[in-house]
Amino acid sequence: MKFESFKAGRWQARYQYKSFEPVPVNHEWRWEDPGINALLEQATRALGELNAFSLIVPDIDLFIEMHVVKEAQTSSKIEGTQTGIDEALMPEEQIRPEKRDDWREVRNYIDAVNTAVAELNSLPLSNRLLKQTHAILMRGVRGEHRQPGEFRTSQNWIGGSSLADATFVPPHHESVPELMSDLEKFWHNEYIVVPHLIRAAISHYQFETVHPFLDGNGRIGRLLIPLYLISHGLLSKPSLYLSDFFERNRASYYDALMRVRSSNDLIHWVRFFLSGVAQTATKGRDTFQQILALRNQVEQQLLQLGKRTPNARQALNVLYRKPMVTAAYLEQELRLSHPTVNALLRDFIRLGVLREVTGAARNRLYVFEPYLELFIR
């Protein structure tokens, strides 16, 4: 199938509405547009540079955890949650009651990402894995009663208050199993020659068009991208997430997806997607470089602490995973006494590593601000 002659699907009349029935995607793909080749080369190079950091940076998993938090917060923000990245790091008791539902959705996403990536060690990328991940995402939050972990058995829609005024109506639920089976085969089809980044672009479009779950499709569809890249060896660690790019270009993101359905313009979507990969991978590479520079700077500062330096280094490793902590959390993680941890906290504040942000006498929160700011930019 050539991009230039692609027909995305057809509108099928239903009772009082029409659903969009997309064509299958598990086949060869070709294109004439030279711009795609240039963008594909650029995105592949940037992705390789990002992945190199996963292979050479010591203790890389310390820093990957914050990438996951950033993705969870940003992907959830696209869906309307109002949890900031600093709030996502706080314990639930520190979150205002009216914001806890949003907070739980973000924390569920973090659990879903971590579980799905771990499952790839024993389970291939599959609809089964996506269903398991969806069940975690919906656990105890809005949407928990909307068939968590199962493909939908009723019609859904995007935008509007009902099927009558919807922005887009995905395929009828009876089409979902066959379309998702075709998509799963596309992920693993070794008999077609299609670059993985092109497959990832088409897969995200197709998943969002099928909209196989009653809720949570945007988040699972965006998570599908790094899962695909990890499962096919393009990434060693979950270090590339496109939600930040999609959120900053939200209108263009939705427009690019809709242009495929309304105008068969797959080329526009693929170009947008590849640009996103290139920009996001380059930004991720730069963030890793900034993390390493900060790490060297802080390590030098810790040498001033003399015999307390070993404990300080252990505390710093905790802060790379969770840059907003309480004294009690550090005591638990480091298995150190209350006075020892308080002495460390005073040292870190004096060195400018930590800042206390509550101003309270009890349940104080300390933030590793120079590090956290790298993920807010």
Secondary structure, DSSP 8 states (H G I E B T S, - for coil): -BGGG---EEEEEETTEEEEEE----S--B---HHHHHHHHHHHHHHHHHHHHHHHSTTHHHHHHHHHHHHHHHHHHHTT----HHHHTS-GGGS-GGGHHHHHHHHHHHHHHHHHHHHTTTS-SSHHHHHHHHHHHTTTSTTTTS-TTS--SS---BSSSSGGG-SB----GGGHHHHHHHHHHHHH-TTS---HHHHHHHHHHHHHHH--SSS-HHHHHHHHHHHHHHHTTS-SSS----HHHHHHTHHHHHHHHHHHHHH--HHHHHHHHHHHHHHHHHHHHHHHHHHHHHHHHHHHHHGGGGGGHHHHHHHHHHHHH-SEE-HHHHHHHHT--HHHHHHHHHHHHHHTS-EE-S--SSS--EE-HHHHGGGT-
